[in-house]
Amino acid sequence: MTEKENNQTNDMQRIFQLTDSLAFQRKIDVDRHWHTVSRKIKHLRYRQRTLHFLRNVAAILFIPVVIGGALYVWSGKSVPDNTPVEQVTVTSACGQISKIVLPDGSEVWLNSGSSLTYPQRFTGERRSVGLVGEAYFAVKADSRHRFDVRVNGLIVSALGTEFNVNAYPGDDSLRITLSKGHIEIESPTLEIPLALTPGQQFACSTAGKGFACSDVNLYVETAWREGKLVFRRTSMAEIVKQLSRRFNVDIEMKDKALYEYNYSATFTTESIGEILSLLEKSAPIRCEITEPEQNHEFAFSKRKIIIKMRK
């Protein structure tokens, strides 16, 4: 085939292809497709205008709802008073100090192994909580609603102040120390509420053998909430008790003579091993530490410490 014939063949093929394409295009209903596209465009525009309108309406309605809710909360009645109130119990793990903010804004520090029970919201004339263990309370002032701490049959009552309550189960005594302001202590054994002044401590026997009020060192009584252990001429028995709670260990004193020793010291970040080493340097004692053992239920026992007189 000559070059001229080849070019003519290619031209004929191109003409046939263009003819087929033109026939296909003539089959397309342009008006119908444009109507479909136009209808979709109108639908999308209508939907956008509707959503924009609803968004503006929602914003307008939301403003009075927020204002009304804020006023309702500010008035102290976020929910009706006749709604059942759920009680919450928070426990501070052994060796830990926890801080809690109560529904009224009062702050509470829980010492190691202590529990506080309080309502999700305060109702009525009194704000009442229950304590097991030791806690420091910074009560938000409210002259219309007294704040009560119920512990071991006693009620510590205040309007707005700061105080410490030490009432661990098993202790021989219960101690209530006032840091600021004014508190009253109510008890079945007291004819009238007993009032304390800042720096005073109320101490009573858990066996019901009477009570006493005295001035105390506030720093010694309340430094625990800062993670400190402060001892001022403190007996070895009291030191052992506080170390056991702070470090979650069992401590046993083997000799009676150990009970005659008193210590003055302040510990902040020291470990139990470092504290025992310092005690050994200041008195003729020897401390033995037994590491935890795993039982048949795969649980570990507490670390045990034995304190003896050095021979």
C-alpha positions as CSV (number, residue, x, y, z in Angstrom):
1,M,0.0,0.0,0.0
2,T,1.3,3.4,-1.0
3,E,1.7,6.2,1.5
4,K,-1.1,8.0,-0.1
5,E,-3.4,5.1,0.2
6,N,-2.4,4.6,3.9
7,N,-3.3,8.3,4.6
8,Q,-6.7,7.9,3.0
9,T,-7.4,4.8,5.1
10,N,-6.5,6.6,8.3
11,D,-8.7,9.5,7.3
12,M,-11.6,7.1,6.7
13,Q,-11.2,5.5,10.2
14,R,-11.1,8.9,11.9
15,I,-14.4,9.9,10.1
16,F,-16.1,6.7,11.2
17,Q,-15.0,7.3,14.8
18,L,-16.2,10.9,14.8
19,T,-19.5,9.7,13.3
20,D,-20.0,7.2,16.1
21,S,-19.2,9.8,18.7
22,L,-21.6,12.3,17.1
23,A,-24.4,9.7,17.1
24,F,-23.8,8.9,20.8
25,Q,-23.9,12.6,21.7
26,R,-27.2,13.1,19.8
27,K,-28.7,10.4,22.0
28,I,-27.9,12.4,25.2
29,D,-31.0,14.3,26.5
30,V,-29.2,17.5,27.6
31,D,-32.4,19.2,28.8
32,R,-33.4,16.3,31.0
33,H,-29.9,16.1,32.6
34,W,-29.7,19.8,33.2
35,H,-33.1,19.7,34.9
36,T,-31.8,16.9,37.2
37,V,-28.7,18.8,38.1
38,S,-30.6,22.0,38.6
39,R,-33.0,20.3,41.0
40,K,-30.1,18.9,43.1
41,I,-28.6,22.3,43.3
42,K,-31.8,23.8,44.5
43,H,-32.2,21.0,47.1
44,L,-28.7,21.6,48.5
45,R,-29.3,25.4,48.7
46,Y,-32.6,24.8,50.6
47,R,-30.9,22.3,53.0
48,Q,-28.1,24.8,53.7
49,R,-30.6,27.6,54.4
50,T,-32.6,25.3,56.7
51,L,-29.6,24.2,58.7
52,H,-28.4,27.8,59.0
53,F,-31.9,28.9,60.3
54,L,-32.1,26.0,62.8
55,R,-28.5,26.8,64.0
56,N,-29.5,30.4,64.7
57,V,-32.7,29.4,66.5
58,A,-30.8,26.9,68.6
59,A,-28.2,29.6,69.5
60,I,-31.0,32.0,70.5
61,L,-32.8,29.4,72.6
62,F,-29.5,28.3,74.2
63,I,-28.7,31.7,75.7
64,P,-31.7,31.9,78.1
65,V,-31.2,28.2,79.0
66,V,-27.6,28.9,80.0
67,I,-28.5,32.1,81.9
68,G,-31.4,30.3,83.7
69,G,-29.2,27.3,84.6
70,A,-26.4,29.6,85.9
71,L,-28.9,31.5,88.1
72,Y,-30.4,28.2,89.3
73,V,-26.9,26.8,90.3
74,W,-25.9,30.2,91.8
75,S,-29.0,30.1,93.9
76,G,-27.8,26.8,95.4
77,K,-30.7,24.7,93.9
78,S,-29.2,22.9,90.8
79,V,-31.7,20.1,91.3
80,P,-34.9,19.9,93.4
81,D,-34.3,19.3,97.1
82,N,-36.7,16.3,97.1
83,T,-34.5,14.3,94.7
84,P,-32.8,11.3,96.4
85,V,-29.1,12.2,97.2
86,E,-26.5,9.5,96.5
87,Q,-23.7,9.1,99.1
88,V,-20.1,9.1,98.0
89,T,-17.3,7.4,99.9
90,V,-13.7,8.2,99.1
91,T,-10.8,6.2,100.6
92,S,-7.2,7.3,100.7
93,A,-5.0,4.2,100.1
94,C,-2.4,3.2,102.6
95,G,0.7,5.3,102.1
96,Q,-1.2,8.0,100.2
97,I,-2.6,11.5,101.0
98,S,-5.7,12.5,99.0
99,K,-7.4,15.8,98.5
100,I,-11.1,16.1,97.9
101,V,-13.3,19.2,97.0
102,L,-16.8,18.8,98.3
103,P,-20.0,20.0,96.5
104,D,-20.0,23.2,98.5
105,G,-16.4,24.0,97.7
106,S,-14.9,22.9,101.0
107,E,-11.6,21.1,100.8
108,V,-10.6,18.0,102.6
109,W,-7.2,16.3,102.9
110,L,-7.4,12.5,103.7
111,N,-4.5,10.9,105.5
112,S,-3.3,7.4,104.7
113,G,-6.0,4.7,105.2
114,S,-8.8,7.1,105.9
115,S,-12.3,7.3,104.4
116,L,-14.8,10.2,104.0
117,T,-18.5,9.8,103.2
118,Y,-20.5,12.8,101.8
119,P,-23.6,13.4,99.6
120,Q,-23.3,14.4,96.0
121,R,-25.0,17.6,96.9
122,F,-25.8,19.1,100.3
123,T,-29.5,19.6,101.2
124,G,-31.3,20.9,104.2
125,E,-29.9,23.2,106.9
126,R,-26.7,21.3,107.7
127,R,-23.8,20.0,105.5
128,S,-23.0,16.6,107.0
129,V,-20.1,14.3,106.3
130,G,-18.7,11.1,108.0
131,L,-15.1,10.4,108.7
132,V,-13.1,7.2,109.5
133,G,-9.4,7.9,110.1
134,E,-7.7,11.3,109.9
135,A,-8.6,14.4,107.8
136,Y,-7.9,18.1,107.6
137,F,-10.9,20.3,106.8
138,A,-10.9,23.7,105.2
139,V,-14.6,24.5,105.4
140,K,-16.1,27.1,103.0
141,A,-18.0,29.8,105.0
142,D,-21.8,29.6,104.9
143,S,-23.6,31.3,107.8
144,R,-26.9,29.6,106.9
145,H,-25.7,26.0,106.7
146,R,-23.5,24.5,109.4
147,F,-20.9,22.0,108.4
148,D,-20.9,18.8,110.5
149,V,-18.3,16.0,110.7
150,R,-19.7,12.9,112.3
151,V,-17.0,10.7,113.8
152,N,-17.1,8.0,116.6
153,G,-20.4,9.3,118.0
154,L,-19.2,13.0,118.1
155,I,-20.2,15.9,115.9
156,V,-17.7,18.6,115.0
157,S,-19.7,21.6,113.9
158,A,-18.5,24.8,112.1
159,L,-19.7,27.5,109.8
160,G,-16.4,28.2,108.0
161,T,-13.0,27.3,109.5
162,E,-10.0,24.9,109.4
163,F,-9.5,22.0,111.7
164,N,-8.0,18.5,111.9
165,V,-9.7,15.3,113.1
166,N,-7.7,12.3,114.1
167,A,-9.9,9.2,114.7
168,Y,-8.3,6.0,113.5
169,P,-10.1,2.8,114.5
170,G,-8.2,1.0,117.1
171,D,-6.5,4.1,118.6
172,D,-6.9,4.8,122.3
173,S,-7.9,8.4,121.8
174,L,-9.6,10.7,119.4
175,R,-8.1,14.2,118.7
176,I,-9.7,17.3,117.2
177,T,-7.4,20.3,116.6
178,L,-8.6,23.8,115.6
179,S,-6.3,25.7,113.2
180,K,-8.5,28.7,112.4
181,G,-11.9,30.2,113.3
182,H,-14.3,28.5,115.6
183,I,-15.8,25.0,116.0
184,E,-18.2,23.3,118.5
185,I,-18.0,19.7,119.6
186,E,-21.2,17.9,120.4
187,S,-21.3,14.6,122.3
188,P,-23.9,12.6,124.3
189,T,-21.5,13.0,127.3
190,L,-21.5,16.8,127.0
191,E,-24.3,18.8,128.4
192,I,-23.6,21.7,126.1
193,P,-21.4,21.9,123.0
194,L,-17.7,22.5,123.7
195,A,-16.1,25.4,121.9
196,L,-12.4,25.5,120.9
197,T,-10.1,28.4,120.1
198,P,-7.3,28.3,117.4
199,G,-4.4,26.2,118.7
200,Q,-6.5,24.1,121.0
201,Q,-7.0,20.4,120.9
202,F,-9.8,18.3,122.2
203,A,-8.7,14.8,123.1
204,C,-11.0,12.1,124.5
205,S,-10.6,8.4,125.3
206,T,-12.2,6.0,122.9
207,A,-13.1,3.9,125.9
208,G,-15.2,6.7,127.3
209,K,-12.8,7.6,130.2
210,G,-13.2,11.4,129.8
211,F,-11.7,14.2,127.8
212,A,-9.2,17.1,128.0
213,C,-8.5,20.4,126.1
214,S,-5.0,21.7,125.8
215,D,-2.8,24.0,123.6
216,V,-0.8,22.1,121.0
217,N,1.8,22.7,118.3
218,L,-0.3,23.1,115.1
219,Y,2.6,22.4,112.9
220,V,3.2,19.0,114.5
221,E,-0.5,18.1,114.3
222,T,-1.2,19.2,110.7
223,A,2.1,18.9,108.8
224,W,1.1,15.4,107.6
225,R,-1.1,17.0,104.8
226,E,2.1,18.4,103.3
227,G,3.7,14.9,103.3
228,K,5.8,15.5,106.4
229,L,6.2,13.5,109.6
230,V,7.0,15.8,112.5
231,F,7.9,14.5,115.9
232,R,8.5,16.6,119.0
233,R,9.5,14.5,122.1
234,T,7.2,11.8,120.6
235,S,7.1,8.3,122.1
236,M,8.5,5.4,120.2
237,A,5.0,3.8,120.2
238,E,3.5,6.8,118.5
239,I,6.3,7.0,116.0
240,V,5.9,3.3,115.1
241,K,2.1,3.8,114.7
242,Q,2.6,6.7,112.3
243,L,5.4,5.0,110.3
244,S,3.2,1.9,109.9
245,R,0.4,4.0,108.4
246,R,2.6,6.1,106.2
247,F,4.5,3.3,104.6
248,N,2.0,0.5,105.0
249,V,4.3,-1.8,107.0
250,D,3.9,-3.9,110.1
251,I,6.3,-2.8,112.9
252,E,6.9,-4.8,116.0
253,M,8.8,-3.7,119.1
254,K,10.5,-6.5,120.9
255,D,11.7,-4.9,124.1
256,K,9.7,-3.0,126.7
257,A,12.6,-0.5,127.2
258,L,11.8,0.8,123.7
259,Y,8.6,2.5,125.0
260,E,10.8,4.8,127.2
261,Y,12.4,6.5,124.3
262,N,11.2,9.9,122.9
263,Y,12.3,11.4,119.6
264,S,12.2,14.9,118.0
265,A,12.6,14.9,114.2
266,T,11.1,16.0,110.9
267,F,11.0,13.7,107.9
268,T,9.9,14.9,104.5
269,T,11.0,12.7,101.5
270,E,13.0,10.0,103.4
271,S,12.2,6.4,102.8
272,I,11.3,4.0,105.6
273,G,14.8,2.5,105.4
274,E,16.4,6.0,105.7
275,I,14.2,6.9,108.7
276,L,15.0,3.6,110.5
277,S,18.7,4.2,109.9
278,L,18.5,7.7,111.5
279,L,16.7,6.2,114.5
280,E,19.4,3.6,114.9
281,K,22.0,6.4,115.0
282,S,20.2,8.3,117.7
283,A,19.4,5.4,120.1
284,P,20.7,2.0,121.0
285,I,18.3,0.1,118.8
286,R,18.5,-2.3,115.8
287,C,15.9,-2.6,113.0
288,E,15.4,-5.7,111.0
289,I,13.3,-5.6,107.7
290,T,11.6,-8.6,106.4
291,E,10.6,-8.3,102.7
292,P,7.0,-9.3,101.6
293,E,6.3,-13.0,100.9
294,Q,3.9,-14.4,98.3
295,N,1.2,-16.8,99.6
296,H,-0.6,-19.6,97.8
297,E,-3.2,-17.2,96.5
298,F,-0.4,-15.1,94.8
299,A,-0.9,-12.2,97.2
300,F,1.9,-10.5,99.0
301,S,2.1,-9.9,102.7
302,K,3.2,-6.5,104.1
303,R,6.8,-5.7,104.7
304,K,7.6,-6.4,108.4
305,I,10.0,-4.5,110.6
306,I,11.2,-5.7,114.0
307,I,12.8,-3.2,116.4
308,K,15.1,-4.5,119.2
309,M,17.4,-3.0,121.8
310,R,21.0,-3.2,120.7
311,K,23.1,-5.4,122.9
